[in-house]
Amino acid sequence: MTLNTILLIVLSLLVAGGLSFFQYYYKAKNKSKLNLFLAFLRFASIFGILLLLINPVITKNTLEIVKPPLPIVVDNSSSIVALKANKKAQELYTTLVANTDLQDKFEIQSYQFDTDFQTSEKFDFKGKQTNLDAIAKDLKSINKNVVFPAVVITDGNQTNGNDYVYSFDATNKVFPVVVGDTTKVMDLKITQLNVNKYAFYKNKFPVEVFFQYSGDKNTVADFTISQGNTILSKQNVSFSAAKKTAVVTVLLPANKIGSQVFKATISSKEKEVNTYNNTKNFAVEVMDQKTNIALVTSINHPDIGALKRAIESNAQRKVIVVNSNNINSLKEYGVLIFYQPTATFKKVFDENKLAGVNTFIITGTHTDFNFLNQQQSNFDFKMSSQKEDYLGSFNPQFNLFATDDIGFENFPPLENAYGKVIVNGAVSVLLSSKIRNIATNSPLLAFSENQGKRSAYLLGENSWKWRLQSHVDTDSFDKYDLFIDKIIQFLSSNTTKKSLVVNHESFYNSGEAIEITAQYFNKNYEFDEKARLTIALLNTKTKQTKNYDLLKSNTAYKVNLDGLAAGNYNFKVTELNSKTSYSSHFEILDFDIEKQFVNPDVDKLKQLAINTKGKVFYSDQVNELIKSLLADENYKSIQKNNITRSPLVDWYWLLILIAIFLSTEWFVRKYNGLL
């Protein structure tokens, strides 16, 4: 409180006293006790009002003892149960938090972690994932600018997140307490399995499997991949004390369309404690890529046979050569190839305007360019009757689909009518044309995409020579045939825009995050933020149905379906306003990653302790851990002086006292007839 404030308070006392004396004692005829009482009430009221006007700041000093925090973090994942260490982990936690010496020195904080990190004093050990990395991030944010030790009761086996060894702050010691049997036992384990989610029917797809061996003996294991009761692949894998890991790659046939579930298994004659990690289920969605392609022509030419062979090198493609006058329904075809169209193609072009089949137009010396100008709008052909040879120049900036330069500039020239080709609209050029190494600034092979319809243009005949030259250069037709296949793949893709687009996987592993996202678009194909999306989920085995609302984020609607049991599920996403819907299915594979371990990961926990200058303790060393924490002089309580300043105007009870004094004075005067 400043000197000015003190002087003002003294002045207030004098003013309040002077006014009270003047009213009740100065020239008063009767100086009774009543006058004295009324003078006191008036003095208190005036002094209180003046104090509020001065509003002095009251300062209060309090001493506080701040203890260093001691986070005790317990692994709540189901791997603790699998290692039969859940009771021991609970016992260790109880011993630590109940120790009075630790309570006196530290502020004990209780946490648990599995997929997430959270405050808890009770543990069920049912977590589906183990994320030790989350401990480092969350403890650092909770205890900012404080040096503290941390006790982590865990088996050290991580299944999610970044490598925890290097995640913890090196300034804060970590004391891992290892739970679970550390005795090394013989164990074979599938550590990882890599496979594409999709495969094409009648093709083969690769499966890459990583193995890990724990043991000292030489052993030969049997590795099989099966589907149902059928073994698709079987081979031996050798391990020894020097060879602890192995990698096997297998090609499996995709002979069935739809969702296919497979089982990878490794086994040996040796007895294992944990056989759950010997098996891993995986799934592949086999898609029927079969495409019927109509090659429409009115002439005979070597290009036709070469195109047919190149396209049909993919077993999922079938080329049907039809005369331009004899083609019937277009619905059975995925792509139309118009080879050197003339006026006889008019019926096919007219029908395709309704059918909307993607087209591949190949021109040459027999092409009617006036007719072609009438049937498409991507190019304006101003051609003469003179013939010309055109070489190709590869455009490395082409990005509609991935393709390589297979030596186009070394291929023989294509023959076409000489003239000017004017490009209209958005056209992507893969090969531009040259005449005797002079660029024409015109395309030789180009692609367009307009309102969901795709087209390709090859402006020249004799492409059969390209296929032959590719074989001369590489002793194989494969590169050229793959190039043609990519063109057909681009044209056979369906790009029709849908108002409701739903994204999901066909398969999920049990315990991992299951999120389905959806986007709903209005008639202008703009994201509709006012859509109301729901999902109905049906377990095909139990017939149990669940309904959820999809929540809107910035660019999509999402629903989280974590916690579902393994099995097959059908679902339907519906937009309630328009009744637009999307139906599909997914499968949750029975795979518990927390059951993959036979021992705690002591080596990683030791490395963590070394990095943070802590120490690893085992489950029977809890007393040593307590002694170490108590003896560490780096962690001491701090005496903190807390200064609180509060202005007098915040004291509401002073206002109440002033009101009481004034009210009492008024009633006393009223009662005694002084008003």
C-alpha positions as semicolon CSV with decimal commas, in nm:
position;residue;x (nm);y (nm);z (nm)
1;M;0,000;0,000;0,000
2;T;0,150;0,334;-0,104
3;L;0,198;0,641;0,116
4;N;-0,062;0,835;-0,081
5;T;-0,319;0,565;-0,011
6;I;-0,240;0,570;0,363
7;L;-0,277;0,951;0,374
8;L;-0,609;0,931;0,191
9;I;-0,735;0,671;0,438
10;V;-0,633;0,894;0,732
11;L;-0,806;1,188;0,565
12;S;-1,115;0,971;0,519
13;L;-1,115;0,892;0,893
14;L;-1,103;1,263;0,973
15;V;-1,373;1,353;0,723
16;A;-1,604;1,071;0,838
17;G;-1,545;1,161;1,205
18;G;-1,593;1,535;1,142
19;L;-1,920;1,488;0,956
20;S;-2,056;1,250;1,223
21;F;-1,957;1,491;1,503
22;F;-2,108;1,788;1,319
23;Q;-2,442;1,616;1,269
24;Y;-2,494;1,452;1,608
25;Y;-2,285;1,647;1,861
26;Y;-2,221;1,999;1,731
27;K;-2,484;2,229;1,885
28;A;-2,675;1,919;1,999
29;K;-2,905;1,986;2,298
30;N;-2,912;1,625;2,411
31;K;-2,581;1,436;2,398
32;S;-2,722;1,095;2,490
33;K;-2,597;0,745;2,418
34;L;-2,844;0,737;2,128
35;N;-2,659;1,024;1,962
36;L;-2,332;0,843;2,018
37;F;-2,473;0,528;1,853
38;L;-2,613;0,723;1,556
39;A;-2,285;0,910;1,518
40;F;-2,099;0,578;1,504
41;L;-2,334;0,444;1,234
42;R;-2,290;0,761;1,029
43;F;-1,910;0,748;1,073
44;A;-1,894;0,384;0,962
45;S;-2,111;0,450;0,654
46;I;-1,919;0,757;0,537
47;F;-1,582;0,595;0,604
48;G;-1,686;0,284;0,414
49;I;-1,800;0,488;0,112
50;L;-1,478;0,689;0,111
51;L;-1,274;0,363;0,129
52;L;-1,454;0,234;-0,177
53;L;-1,376;0,556;-0,359
54;I;-1,009;0,536;-0,263
55;N;-1,011;0,162;-0,353
56;P;-0,685;0,058;-0,182
57;V;-0,519;-0,266;-0,307
58;I;-0,482;-0,531;-0,037
59;T;-0,169;-0,746;-0,075
60;K;-0,149;-1,094;0,077
61;N;0,157;-1,320;0,091
62;T;0,118;-1,698;0,126
63;L;0,388;-1,966;0,122
64;E;0,329;-2,284;-0,083
65;I;0,538;-2,601;-0,101
66;V;0,551;-2,728;-0,463
67;K;0,650;-3,093;-0,497
68;P;0,804;-3,229;-0,818
69;P;0,557;-3,444;-1,016
70;L;0,602;-3,821;-1,036
71;P;0,393;-3,967;-1,321
72;I;0,327;-4,339;-1,275
73;V;0,212;-4,470;-1,613
74;V;0,063;-4,819;-1,654
75;D;0,043;-5,013;-1,980
76;N;-0,329;-5,091;-2,019
77;S;-0,300;-5,297;-2,340
78;S;-0,412;-5,657;-2,367
79;S;-0,052;-5,772;-2,427
80;I;-0,006;-5,745;-2,048
81;V;-0,277;-6,010;-2,007
82;A;-0,124;-6,221;-2,286
83;L;0,205;-6,221;-2,094
84;K;0,015;-6,304;-1,772
85;A;0,145;-5,989;-1,603
86;N;-0,176;-5,794;-1,537
87;K;-0,191;-5,881;-1,165
88;K;0,175;-5,794;-1,119
89;A;0,132;-5,462;-1,297
90;Q;-0,162;-5,373;-1,072
91;E;0,037;-5,475;-0,765
92;L;0,336;-5,261;-0,867
93;Y;0,114;-4,958;-0,923
94;T;-0,058;-5,000;-0,585
95;T;0,278;-5,032;-0,406
96;L;0,415;-4,716;-0,563
97;V;0,115;-4,487;-0,511
98;A;0,064;-4,607;-0,152
99;N;0,423;-4,539;-0,043
100;T;0,412;-4,251;0,209
101;D;0,772;-4,149;0,150
102;L;0,705;-4,102;-0,220
103;Q;0,388;-3,909;-0,134
104;D;0,590;-3,677;0,090
105;K;0,853;-3,607;-0,176
106;F;0,649;-3,612;-0,498
107;E;0,313;-3,513;-0,635
108;I;0,210;-3,855;-0,764
109;Q;0,019;-3,857;-1,095
110;S;-0,158;-4,171;-1,221
111;Y;-0,197;-4,242;-1,592
112;Q;-0,269;-4,532;-1,827
113;F;-0,194;-4,579;-2,195
114;D;-0,294;-4,810;-2,477
115;T;-0,406;-4,645;-2,801
116;D;-0,442;-4,317;-2,610
117;F;-0,287;-4,161;-2,300
118;Q;-0,521;-4,060;-2,019
119;T;-0,555;-4,009;-1,643
120;S;-0,665;-4,324;-1,461
121;E;-0,636;-4,503;-1,130
122;K;-0,810;-4,823;-1,249
123;F;-0,693;-5,054;-1,526
124;D;-0,873;-5,327;-1,722
125;F;-0,585;-5,425;-1,956
126;K;-0,812;-5,446;-2,261
127;G;-0,644;-5,192;-2,489
128;K;-0,619;-5,300;-2,854
129;Q;-0,299;-5,108;-2,935
130;T;0,013;-4,993;-2,747
131;N;0,138;-4,642;-2,816
132;L;0,434;-4,561;-2,589
133;D;0,513;-4,259;-2,804
134;A;0,196;-4,089;-2,671
135;I;0,341;-4,091;-2,316
136;A;0,636;-3,875;-2,417
137;K;0,423;-3,616;-2,597
138;D;0,149;-3,586;-2,334
139;L;0,372;-3,584;-2,024
140;K;0,578;-3,306;-2,177
141;S;0,269;-3,092;-2,238
142;I;0,118;-3,162;-1,893
143;N;0,434;-3,087;-1,691
144;K;0,577;-2,790;-1,877
145;N;0,903;-2,627;-1,762
146;V;0,946;-2,887;-1,486
147;V;1,216;-3,149;-1,438
148;F;1,055;-3,473;-1,325
149;P;1,107;-3,851;-1,327
150;A;0,856;-4,090;-1,483
151;V;0,784;-4,452;-1,391
152;V;0,645;-4,660;-1,681
153;I;0,507;-5,005;-1,597
154;T;0,506;-5,188;-1,930
155;D;0,627;-5,483;-2,138
156;G;0,784;-5,242;-2,389
157;N;0,607;-5,398;-2,689
158;Q;0,478;-5,117;-2,909
159;T;0,223;-5,167;-3,186
160;N;0,139;-4,807;-3,280
161;G;0,311;-4,469;-3,306
162;N;0,670;-4,358;-3,358
163;D;0,968;-4,533;-3,201
164;Y;0,941;-4,442;-2,833
165;V;1,312;-4,488;-2,760
166;Y;1,388;-4,144;-2,903
167;S;1,057;-3,972;-2,820
168;F;1,116;-3,891;-2,453
169;D;1,281;-3,568;-2,336
170;A;1,640;-3,647;-2,238
171;T;1,622;-3,400;-1,945
172;N;1,358;-3,608;-1,765
173;K;1,461;-3,950;-1,641
174;V;1,244;-4,249;-1,731
175;F;1,239;-4,557;-1,508
176;P;1,081;-4,847;-1,701
177;V;0,948;-5,130;-1,484
178;V;0,947;-5,448;-1,693
179;V;0,651;-5,682;-1,646
180;G;0,617;-6,025;-1,804
181;D;0,840;-6,329;-1,822
182;T;1,181;-6,232;-1,964
183;T;1,295;-6,592;-2,007
184;K;1,383;-6,644;-2,374
185;V;1,181;-6,920;-2,538
186;M;1,178;-7,065;-2,887
187;D;0,935;-6,870;-3,105
188;L;0,857;-6,834;-3,475
189;K;0,671;-6,522;-3,572
190;I;0,525;-6,355;-3,880
191;T;0,628;-5,996;-3,813
192;Q;0,489;-5,835;-4,126
193;L;0,295;-5,927;-4,436
194;N;0,277;-5,698;-4,739
195;V;0,013;-5,746;-5,008
196;N;-0,179;-5,518;-5,242
197;K;-0,540;-5,462;-5,145
198;Y;-0,657;-5,525;-5,500
199;A;-0,572;-5,777;-5,772
200;F;-0,710;-5,842;-6,118
201;Y;-0,890;-6,162;-6,207
202;K;-0,675;-6,428;-6,378
203;N;-0,357;-6,241;-6,285
204;K;-0,104;-6,323;-6,014
205;F;-0,036;-6,097;-5,718
206;P;0,274;-6,092;-5,492
207;V;0,271;-6,157;-5,116
208;E;0,580;-6,057;-4,916
209;V;0,617;-6,213;-4,571
210;F;0,874;-6,126;-4,302
211;F;0,966;-6,382;-4,033
212;Q;1,148;-6,357;-3,701
213;Y;1,302;-6,644;-3,506
214;S;1,383;-6,651;-3,135
215;G;1,602;-6,947;-3,042
216;D;1,951;-7,094;-3,058
217;K;1,894;-7,418;-3,249
218;N;1,900;-7,476;-3,623
219;T;1,544;-7,531;-3,737
220;V;1,350;-7,567;-4,059
221;A;0,997;-7,428;-4,057
222;D;0,709;-7,499;-4,292
223;F;0,549;-7,192;-4,446
224;T;0,210;-7,226;-4,614
225;I;-0,051;-6,995;-4,761
226;S;-0,398;-7,141;-4,773
227;Q;-0,751;-7,042;-4,864
228;G;-1,010;-7,243;-4,679
229;N;-0,893;-7,604;-4,691
230;T;-0,681;-7,551;-5,004
231;I;-0,305;-7,497;-4,972
232;L;-0,196;-7,253;-5,242
233;S;0,176;-7,236;-5,159
234;K;0,413;-7,435;-4,938
235;Q;0,788;-7,405;-4,881
236;N;1,058;-7,451;-4,619
237;V;1,226;-7,162;-4,436
238;S;1,553;-7,220;-4,247
239;F;1,660;-7,042;-3,926
240;S;1,960;-7,066;-3,696
241;A;2,132;-6,881;-3,413
242;A;2,300;-6,664;-3,677
243;K;1,997;-6,629;-3,903
244;K;1,712;-6,482;-3,700
245;T;1,506;-6,332;-3,983
246;A;1,385;-6,432;-4,328
247;V;1,178;-6,284;-4,611
248;V;0,969;-6,488;-4,854
249;T;0,786;-6,361;-5,163
250;V;0,509;-6,572;-5,314
251;L;0,298;-6,518;-5,628
252;L;-0,063;-6,625;-5,578
253;P;-0,323;-6,670;-5,854
254;A;-0,636;-6,451;-5,850
255;N;-0,879;-6,715;-5,973
256;K;-1,194;-6,596;-5,796
257;I;-1,371;-6,263;-5,823
258;G;-1,463;-6,072;-5,508
259;S;-1,324;-6,056;-5,154
260;Q;-1,076;-6,339;-5,096
261;V;-0,937;-6,421;-4,750
262;F;-0,609;-6,610;-4,714
263;K;-0,411;-6,748;-4,421
264;A;-0,032;-6,739;-4,392
265;T;0,110;-6,991;-4,142
266;I;0,459;-7,084;-4,027
267;S;0,518;-7,386;-3,806
268;S;0,790;-7,625;-3,696
269;K;0,827;-7,948;-3,502
270;E;0,957;-7,754;-3,200
271;K;0,706;-7,670;-2,926
272;E;0,621;-7,299;-2,895
273;V;0,470;-7,108;-2,604
274;N;0,285;-6,867;-2,833
275;T;0,145;-7,001;-3,159
276;Y;-0,093;-6,709;-3,217
277;N;0,181;-6,511;-3,389
278;N;0,247;-6,802;-3,628
279;T;-0,061;-6,715;-3,831
280;K;-0,171;-6,402;-4,007
281;N;-0,488;-6,362;-4,210
282;F;-0,491;-6,127;-4,505
283;A;-0,740;-6,037;-4,772
284;V;-0,741;-5,924;-5,134
285;E;-1,023;-5,777;-5,341
286;V;-1,010;-5,955;-5,680
287;M;-1,167;-5,739;-5,949
288;D;-1,291;-5,851;-6,288
289;Q;-1,110;-5,622;-6,527
290;K;-1,246;-5,804;-6,834
291;T;-1,318;-5,557;-7,110
292;N;-1,473;-5,621;-7,451
293;I;-1,331;-5,389;-7,714
294;A;-1,485;-5,332;-8,056
295;L;-1,232;-5,254;-8,329
296;V;-1,452;-5,093;-8,595
297;T;-1,305;-5,074;-8,946
298;S;-1,408;-5,075;-9,308
299;I;-1,068;-5,180;-9,449
300;N;-0,806;-5,449;-9,398
301;H;-0,472;-5,338;-9,260
302;P;-0,177;-5,491;-9,065
303;D;-0,245;-5,242;-8,785
304;I;-0,565;-5,429;-8,698
305;G;-0,390;-5,760;-8,628
306;A;-0,110;-5,586;-8,436
307;L;-0,358;-5,394;-8,218
308;K;-0,560;-5,708;-8,148
309;R;-0,251;-5,902;-8,038
310;A;-0,117;-5,616;-7,824
311;I;-0,449;-5,561;-7,646
312;E;-0,522;-5,931;-7,594
313;S;-0,179;-5,985;-7,437
314;N;-0,377;-5,893;-7,125
315;A;-0,603;-6,193;-7,062
316;Q;-0,875;-5,959;-6,936
317;R;-0,914;-5,793;-7,277
318;K;-1,105;-5,930;-7,573
319;V;-1,098;-5,754;-7,911
320;I;-1,382;-5,807;-8,157
321;V;-1,313;-5,681;-8,510
322;V;-1,637;-5,562;-8,670
323;N;-1,723;-5,393;-8,995
324;S;-1,855;-5,040;-8,962
325;N;-2,181;-5,145;-9,131
326;N;-2,244;-5,456;-8,922
327;I;-2,201;-5,349;-8,559
328;N;-2,512;-5,387;-8,345
329;S;-2,549;-5,302;-7,973
330;L;-2,272;-5,096;-7,815
331;K;-2,367;-5,186;-7,455
332;E;-2,146;-5,496;-7,451
333;Y;-1,830;-5,298;-7,526
334;G;-1,613;-5,104;-7,285
335;V;-1,407;-4,927;-7,552
336;L;-1,463;-4,849;-7,920
337;I;-1,163;-4,828;-8,154
338;F;-1,249;-4,644;-8,476
339;Y;-0,984;-4,735;-8,730
340;Q;-0,970;-4,477;-9,011
341;P;-1,333;-4,364;-8,990
342;T;-1,525;-4,263;-9,302
343;A;-1,887;-4,176;-9,376
344;T;-1,978;-4,545;-9,333
345;F;-1,912;-4,499;-8,958
346;K;-2,196;-4,247;-8,918
347;K;-2,442;-4,497;-8,771
348;V;-2,188;-4,612;-8,509
349;F;-2,098;-4,254;-8,414
350;D;-2,466;-4,162;-8,379
351;E;-2,539;-4,462;-8,158
352;N;-2,238;-4,387;-7,941
353;K;-2,364;-4,036;-7,870
354;L;-2,636;-4,208;-7,669
355;A;-2,427;-4,499;-7,539
356;G;-2,135;-4,279;-7,426
357;V;-1,864;-4,544;-7,477
358;N;-1,506;-4,412;-7,465
359;T;-1,334;-4,407;-7,804
360;F;-0,989;-4,454;-7,956
361;I;-0,974;-4,292;-8,303
362;I;-0,689;-4,390;-8,537
363;T;-0,649;-4,195;-8,860
364;G;-0,452;-4,263;-9,177
365;T;-0,451;-4,224;-9,552
366;H;-0,802;-4,373;-9,585
367;T;-0,965;-4,143;-9,326
368;D;-1,244;-3,904;-9,425
369;F;-1,132;-3,597;-9,227
370;N;-1,437;-3,389;-9,324
371;F;-1,659;-3,657;-9,170
372;L;-1,432;-3,675;-8,865
373;N;-1,456;-3,296;-8,813
374;Q;-1,834;-3,335;-8,789
375;Q;-1,821;-3,619;-8,533
376;Q;-1,580;-3,476;-8,274
377;S;-1,481;-3,133;-8,143
378;N;-1,133;-3,190;-7,996
379;F;-0,951;-3,134;-8,326
380;D;-1,011;-2,943;-8,648
381;F;-0,841;-3,128;-8,934
382;K;-0,744;-2,925;-9,242
383;M;-0,580;-3,196;-9,448
384;S;-0,475;-3,225;-9,811
385;S;-0,462;-3,528;-10,037
386;Q;-0,083;-3,543;-10,003
387;K;0,067;-3,812;-9,776
388;E;0,335;-3,749;-9,515
389;D;0,546;-3,949;-9,268
390;Y;0,534;-3,835;-8,901
391;L;0,783;-3,925;-8,628
392;G;0,689;-3,923;-8,260
393;S;0,841;-3,712;-7,980
394;F;0,769;-3,820;-7,621
395;N;0,628;-3,561;-7,378
396;P;0,773;-3,627;-7,027
397;Q;0,520;-3,384;-6,871
398;F;0,224;-3,606;-6,964
399;N;0,038;-3,698;-6,644
400;L;-0,302;-3,852;-6,724
401;F;-0,155;-4,192;-6,647
402;A;0,192;-4,331;-6,577
403;T;0,386;-4,440;-6,883
404;D;0,749;-4,456;-6,991
405;D;0,929;-4,361;-7,309
406;I;0,973;-4,699;-7,478
407;G;1,191;-4,553;-7,753
408;F;0,927;-4,367;-7,956
409;E;1,179;-4,141;-8,129
410;N;1,352;-4,451;-8,271
411;F;1,028;-4,601;-8,404
412;P;0,944;-4,588;-8,778
413;P;0,724;-4,293;-8,886
414;L;0,347;-4,319;-8,911
415;E;0,175;-4,226;-9,236
416;N;-0,106;-3,972;-9,245
417;A;-0,249;-3,703;-9,470
418;Y;-0,044;-3,384;-9,481
419;G;-0,212;-3,080;-9,336
420;K;-0,278;-2,871;-9,028
421;V;-0,426;-3,006;-8,705
422;I;-0,586;-2,740;-8,482
423;V;-0,640;-2,834;-8,119
424;N;-0,969;-2,725;-7,961
425;G;-1,016;-2,731;-7,585
426;A;-0,824;-2,929;-7,325
427;V;-0,616;-3,202;-7,487
428;S;-0,321;-3,384;-7,327
429;V;-0,047;-3,473;-7,575
430;L;0,164;-3,782;-7,508
431;L;0,346;-3,781;-7,845
432;S;0,392;-3,475;-8,062
433;S;0,469;-3,511;-8,431
434;K;0,783;-3,428;-8,631
435;I;0,854;-3,427;-9,005
436;R;1,218;-3,520;-9,064
437;N;1,314;-3,398;-8,716
438;I;1,129;-3,069;-8,761
439;A;0,860;-3,016;-8,499
440;T;0,512;-2,952;-8,639
441;N;0,361;-2,836;-8,307
442;S;0,083;-3,086;-8,372
443;P;-0,004;-3,399;-8,174
444;L;0,062;-3,753;-8,287
445;L;-0,096;-3,929;-7,988
446;A;-0,330;-3,728;-7,764
447;F;-0,605;-3,775;-7,506
448;S;-0,908;-3,573;-7,398
449;E;-1,156;-3,595;-7,114
450;N;-1,482;-3,402;-7,123
451;Q;-1,779;-3,442;-6,887
452;G;-1,675;-3,792;-6,790
453;K;-1,615;-3,917;-7,146
454;R;-1,262;-4,005;-7,252
455;S;-1,112;-4,016;-7,601
456;A;-0,774;-4,104;-7,751
457;Y;-0,638;-4,008;-8,094
458;L;-0,350;-4,168;-8,287
459;L;-0,295;-3,958;-8,599
460;G;-0,127;-4,203;-8,834
461;E;-0,132;-4,559;-8,964
462;N;0,134;-4,835;-8,966
463;S;0,165;-4,862;-8,589
464;W;0,225;-5,234;-8,652
465;K;0,582;-5,128;-8,735
466;W;0,614;-4,983;-8,383
467;R;0,532;-5,318;-8,228
468;L;0,780;-5,491;-8,456
469;Q;1,055;-5,235;-8,382
470;S;0,994;-5,272;-8,007
471;H;1,053;-5,647;-8,043
472;V;1,374;-5,585;-8,241
473;D;1,502;-5,350;-7,969
474;T;1,410;-5,559;-7,663
475;D;1,353;-5,916;-7,795
476;S;1,000;-5,890;-7,660
477;F;0,663;-5,736;-7,740
478;D;0,602;-5,673;-7,369
479;K;0,692;-5,302;-7,352
480;Y;0,480;-5,205;-7,651
481;D;0,189;-5,426;-7,543
482;L;0,199;-5,273;-7,193
483;F;0,192;-4,927;-7,349
484;I;-0,119;-5,013;-7,550
485;D;-0,275;-5,176;-7,241
486;K;-0,235;-4,852;-7,044
487;I;-0,421;-4,664;-7,316
488;I;-0,706;-4,917;-7,300
489;Q;-0,703;-4,904;-6,919
490;F;-0,739;-4,525;-6,932
491;L;-1,028;-4,550;-7,177
492;S;-1,206;-4,831;-6,992
493;S;-1,212;-4,642;-6,661
494;N;-1,548;-4,500;-6,557
495;T;-1,527;-4,137;-6,449
496;T;-1,896;-4,061;-6,414
497;K;-1,954;-3,817;-6,130
498;K;-2,176;-3,933;-5,847
499;S;-2,365;-3,718;-5,599
500;L;-2,272;-3,949;-5,307
501;V;-1,910;-4,064;-5,289
502;V;-1,815;-4,302;-5,005
503;N;-1,456;-4,402;-4,923
504;H;-1,378;-4,715;-4,723
505;E;-1,152;-5,017;-4,720
506;S;-1,267;-5,367;-4,805
507;F;-1,077;-5,511;-4,507
508;Y;-0,969;-5,396;-4,164
509;N;-0,765;-5,570;-3,897
510;S;-0,934;-5,614;-3,562
511;G;-0,831;-5,335;-3,326
512;E;-0,726;-5,081;-3,587
513;A;-0,911;-4,758;-3,661
514;I;-1,218;-4,802;-3,883
515;E;-1,325;-4,475;-4,043
516;I;-1,569;-4,433;-4,331
517;T;-1,582;-4,097;-4,506
518;A;-1,844;-3,967;-4,747
519;Q;-1,900;-3,660;-4,964
520;Y;-2,238;-3,545;-5,091
521;F;-2,256;-3,307;-5,388
522;N;-2,545;-3,092;-5,507
523;K;-2,657;-3,063;-5,871
524;N;-2,374;-2,822;-5,946
525;Y;-2,134;-3,082;-5,806
526;E;-2,051;-2,861;-5,508
527;F;-1,990;-3,007;-5,163
528;D;-2,318;-2,985;-4,973
529;E;-2,256;-2,875;-4,614
530;K;-2,624;-2,914;-4,524
531;A;-2,647;-3,283;-4,612
532;R;-2,773;-3,530;-4,351
533;L;-2,587;-3,859;-4,381
534;T;-2,650;-4,175;-4,181
535;I;-2,506;-4,524;-4,200
536;A;-2,685;-4,850;-4,125
537;L;-2,448;-5,133;-4,034
538;L;-2,541;-5,504;-4,039
539;N;-2,332;-5,791;-3,901
540;T;-2,405;-6,069;-4,151
541;K;-2,353;-6,342;-3,890
542;T;-2,537;-6,207;-3,585
543;K;-2,784;-5,997;-3,791
544;Q;-2,731;-5,716;-3,541
545;T;-2,796;-5,371;-3,688
546;K;-2,647;-5,041;-3,574
547;N;-2,715;-4,690;-3,699
548;Y;-2,481;-4,391;-3,682
549;D;-2,481;-4,031;-3,802
550;L;-2,187;-3,911;-4,009
551;L;-2,029;-3,594;-3,866
552;K;-1,922;-3,311;-4,094
553;S;-1,559;-3,205;-4,116
554;N;-1,416;-2,941;-4,351
555;T;-1,443;-3,141;-4,672
556;A;-1,625;-3,464;-4,586
557;Y;-1,858;-3,646;-4,350
558;K;-1,701;-3,908;-4,124
559;V;-1,800;-4,189;-3,891
560;N;-1,571;-4,385;-3,660
561;L;-1,660;-4,753;-3,617
562;D;-1,384;-4,859;-3,378
563;G;-1,465;-5,147;-3,146
564;L;-1,655;-5,368;-3,389
565;A;-1,607;-5,742;-3,352
566;A;-1,435;-5,943;-3,626
567;G;-1,672;-6,052;-3,902
568;N;-1,844;-5,947;-4,224
569;Y;-2,051;-5,629;-4,235
570;N;-2,291;-5,486;-4,491
571;F;-2,360;-5,116;-4,472
572;K;-2,571;-4,850;-4,639
573;V;-2,498;-4,477;-4,634
574;T;-2,807;-4,263;-4,697
575;E;-2,853;-3,889;-4,752
576;L;-3,184;-3,826;-4,576
577;N;-3,298;-3,521;-4,776
578;S;-3,255;-3,667;-5,124
579;K;-3,275;-4,036;-5,024
580;T;-2,956;-4,097;-5,226
581;S;-2,779;-4,408;-5,097
582;Y;-2,464;-4,613;-5,134
583;S;-2,437;-4,979;-5,029
584;S;-2,127;-5,191;-4,986
585;H;-1,952;-5,420;-4,740
586;F;-1,628;-5,469;-4,550
587;E;-1,469;-5,740;-4,340
588;I;-1,288;-5,714;-4,008
589;L;-1,019;-5,981;-3,991
590;D;-0,963;-6,163;-3,663
591;F;-0,616;-6,038;-3,583
592;D;-0,508;-5,927;-3,236
593;I;-0,169;-5,763;-3,268
594;E;-0,129;-5,755;-2,889
595;K;-0,103;-6,137;-2,883
596;Q;0,204;-6,143;-3,106
597;F;0,459;-6,121;-2,824
598;V;0,616;-6,390;-2,607
599;N;0,853;-6,167;-2,404
600;P;0,886;-5,805;-2,296
601;D;1,108;-5,592;-2,517
602;V;1,379;-5,542;-2,255
603;D;1,640;-5,419;-2,501
604;K;1,433;-5,121;-2,614
605;L;1,338;-5,033;-2,257
606;K;1,706;-5,040;-2,159
607;Q;1,786;-4,811;-2,451
608;L;1,510;-4,574;-2,338
609;A;1,653;-4,566;-1,985
610;I;2,004;-4,497;-2,119
611;N;1,883;-4,212;-2,341
612;T;1,709;-4,041;-2,047
613;K;1,974;-4,130;-1,784
614;G;1,722;-4,345;-1,599
615;K;1,737;-4,713;-1,511
616;V;1,542;-5,029;-1,593
617;F;1,384;-5,217;-1,303
618;Y;1,215;-5,554;-1,304
619;S;0,889;-5,642;-1,133
620;D;1,067;-5,780;-0,822
621;Q;1,277;-5,464;-0,778
622;V;1,008;-5,216;-0,677
623;N;1,180;-5,143;-0,344
624;E;1,504;-5,057;-0,523
625;L;1,308;-4,825;-0,751
626;I;1,155;-4,644;-0,451
627;K;1,496;-4,605;-0,286
628;S;1,642;-4,468;-0,608
629;L;1,366;-4,208;-0,642
630;L;1,395;-4,100;-0,279
631;A;1,773;-4,074;-0,293
632;D;1,782;-3,867;-0,611
633;E;1,877;-3,511;-0,510
634;N;1,768;-3,371;-0,847
635;Y;1,407;-3,373;-0,734
636;K;1,335;-3,138;-0,443
637;S;1,031;-2,949;-0,326
638;I;1,028;-2,577;-0,390
639;Q;0,894;-2,315;-0,147
640;K;0,688;-2,072;-0,348
641;N;0,572;-1,729;-0,228
642;N;0,232;-1,649;-0,378
643;I;0,141;-1,281;-0,372
644;T;-0,227;-1,200;-0,422
645;R;-0,348;-0,846;-0,477
646;S;-0,715;-0,765;-0,452
647;P;-0,872;-0,416;-0,475
648;L;-1,112;-0,321;-0,194
649;V;-1,393;-0,264;-0,443
650;D;-1,404;-0,645;-0,494
651;W;-1,501;-0,694;-0,126
652;Y;-1,877;-0,723;-0,169
653;W;-1,930;-0,764;0,206
654;L;-1,814;-0,404;0,258
655;L;-2,105;-0,286;0,047
656;I;-2,335;-0,501;0,257
657;L;-2,198;-0,346;0,580
658;I;-2,247;0,008;0,445
659;A;-2,606;-0,077;0,352
660;I;-2,666;-0,224;0,702
661;F;-2,520;0,084;0,872
662;L;-2,732;0,325;0,668
663;S;-3,048;0,116;0,712
664;T;-2,995;0,084;1,087
665;E;-2,940;0,457;1,123
666;W;-3,260;0,531;0,932
667;F;-3,473;0,287;1,138
668;V;-3,332;0,411;1,470
669;R;-3,402;0,772;1,381
670;K;-3,748;0,682;1,252
671;Y;-3,826;0,488;1,569
672;N;-3,713;0,775;1,794
673;G;-3,896;1,043;1,598
674;L;-3,582;1,212;1,468
675;L;-3,697;1,219;1,105
